[in-house]
Amino acid sequence: MDKHILVTGASRGIGQAIAQRLARDGFNLALHYHRDQAGALTTLEAVQQIGVTGRILCFDQSNRLQCREVLEADMANHGPYWGVVLNGGIAQDNAFPAMLDEEWDAVIQTNLGGAYNVLRPIIMDMIAERRGGRIVALSSVSGMVGTRGQTNYSAAKAGIIGLVKALALEVAKRGITVNCVAPGLIDTDMTRHLPTKELQAMIPMQRIGKVAEVAAAVAFLCSEEAGYITRQVLSVNGGLI
């Protein structure tokens, strides 16, 4: 399959699982990381063992200039991306009255601003290719209903949903679909410090989700079978909302 997909935040957790699942589906991959080079190399090795081509890209997605320079250079060498999975993000939780300006800014600039910074340099080349394409952005249950202690994260993830719904309208006639996957509580480094038993009691399925289950949802939205699905939010949350 001669289709390249860029996966941001591919060095661990959900992003790593997404990369491996897309590799099994035959996609060639550009794997982004910011700080965890070792994790990115582990992901790269895994996808190459599956039998597809891969490469790693390092940039800070909150840095607009850096994003543009790295992505434009990669496209100059490998051609436009057929798909993009916007998974990279951070959390800096705090009660709103105690939240620091730096915590608010970092999360908004990375999680929401980063989506713009990644998409803006590549979208016109995707359109110009006239091959259609797939854009899948990771939102969150927090972006759908809000979460106590996560006003910054909730706002950023709600913004992702708005971005997806608007962008989908702009590129639909080009055959590019734009969708969200909104995970609930998933077993990752970001959730392992949380009180698991209490949280499981709130989930109708009575368990925490697996990264492979999120990856499967993303892979479906990247598939040919999902070609008539756009502007949607697919929740992977065990019935939490």
N, C-alpha and C positions, 0 to 999 in steps of 0.2 A: 504494500500500500504506500503510495507516494504522497502521504499527507502528514504534515508536521503539526504538532500541537505544542504550544507553550504552556507549561504548568508552573505557576508561581508558588513559592513556599513548598518546594518539593523535597526538602531535605529530611523531613520526618513526618510522623503522624498521618493525618488525612492526606496531605499532599503526596507523601511517599506512596501511600496506598493507591491514590488516584493514578500516579505515574505507572505503577506496576500493572494496574488493571488496563489502562489504555495501551500499554505495551503488549499485553496479552491479546488485545483486540487488533493489533497490527499497526498502530500508529507510531511514527517516528517522533521523538520528543526533544524539546528544549527545556531543560530543567533549571529553574531559577532557585537561587538561595541568596541570603544576605550575609549571615555570619557563620553558619554551620557547614563549612566546606566538607568536613568528614562525612556528615550525613548525606550531603548532595552526591558525593562520590560513591557512597553505598547505594544510593538510589540508581545512579548511573550504571554501576556494575550490574545491578539486578535487572534493569531493563535491557541491557546489552546481552545478558545471559538468556533472556527470553527470545532474542533474535532480531530486535529492531535497532535502528541507529539512535544514538542519543548524544547530547552535549550539555554542559552545564554553563550557566550564565550567572554572574555575580553582580548584583546591584541593590541599592537601597530604594525600594519602591516609593518611598516618601520623597525622594530626590528626583524632581522632574527632569532635570538636565541629564542626570546619570542614566535614568531609564531610557531616555531618547537616544543617547549615544550608544548604549550597549545594544538596544533592540535594533536600531538602524544598521549597526555594524553586522549583527547576526543575520538580518534579512539580506544584506548585501552579499553575504557569503552563501546563504542557504535558501534564499527566496522567501516569499511571504508565508506566514503561518496560515494553515487552513482552520485551525481552532486555537482557542485560548481558554484556559481554566484559571480563573482568578481566585486562588486559594490563600495566598500569603496574607498574613495579618498578625496583630498582636492584641493583647489585653493588658490593661493597667487599671484594675478595679479599685473603686473607692466610693464611699457614700458621697452623694453630690455636695453636701455642705462642706465636706473635707477635701474635695477633689482639688488637686493642684492644676494650675493652668497647663503645666507641662504634660500632665497625664491626659488631659482633654485633648490638647493639640497633637500629641504623639499618636493617639489612637485614631483620631479623625484623619490626620494627614497620611497615616500609613494605610488604614483599612479602606477609607473612602477615597481620599486623594490618590492613594496608590492605584486604585482601579482606573481612574482617569489617566494617571501618568503612564500606565502600561498600555491601555487601549489606544490612547490618542496617536502615538507614533505608528501604529500598525493597522488601524482600521481602514485607511484609504487603500493600502496595498491589498488587503483582503478583498475589498470591493473590486479593485481593478483586475484581480485575477479572474473574476467571473466564474468561480468554481463553487460558489456558496460558502458555507462554513458554519462553525459552531462557536459560540461564546457561552461559557457557563461560569457564573459567579457564585462563590460561597457566601451566603448570608448566614442567618442563625435564627433560632427560635427567639433570641433576644431582640432581633430586628423586627419580629412580627408582633410581639406582645410586650416587650420591655422586660428588663430584669433588674431587680433591686441591686444597687451597688455597681451597676454597669451602665450608667447613663451615657457615657462616652461610647462604649462598645455598641449599645443598643441603637444609638443615633447613627453611628457609622453603618451598621448592618441594615438599618431601615433605609438609609440612603442608597445602599447597594440595590435594594429592591426597586427603588424609584429609578435609579439609573438604568437598570435592566429593562423595566417596562417602557421607558422612553426610548432607549436605544433600539429596542426590538422593533418599534414602529418605523424608525428611520432606515433600517437595513433589511426589513422583511422582503421587499421586492427584489433584493439582490440574492435571495436564497440563503441569507445568513440568519440563523436562529440565535436568540439571546434568552437565556433562562437562568433561574436561580436554583440552587439546592440549599435548603435551610436545615442544617442539622440541629438536633436537640442535644442531649447529654451524650457525648461520645467518649469512649475510653482513649484519652490522649494525655499528654503531659500537662495540658492546660486544665484538665478536670480531675486529675488524680489526687489533688489536695482537698477536694470537696468532700462533704459528708455523704458517702455513697449510699448508705442504708436509708437515710432520710430522703434523699433525692429519688431513689428507686421507688419508694412508697408513693411518690407523686406521679409516677409514670404508669399508665394502664398496663403496659407489657411487663412491668416490674423488673426491668433490667436496663443497664446502660448499653447504648449502641456500640457497634464495632466500626472501626475505620473502613473495613471492607464493604460494609453496607452503604456508607456514604459514597465510596468509590464506585459502587455498582450503579447508583443513581446518576452520578456524573457521567459514567461511561454510556449509559442509555441515552442521555441527552446529547452525547457526542456521536451517536450512531446514525446510520442512514435511516433506520426505522423511526427515528425521532424528527424526521425532516419537516413534519407539519405541526410540530409543537414549538411554540415560541411565546415569549412574554409571560411565562408561567413561573410559579414558585413551587418547587417540589419539596415537601417537608419530610425529613427523615428523623422522627422524634418519638417513635413508640406510642403515639397517640397522646402525647403530652398536651398538645393544643389541636 
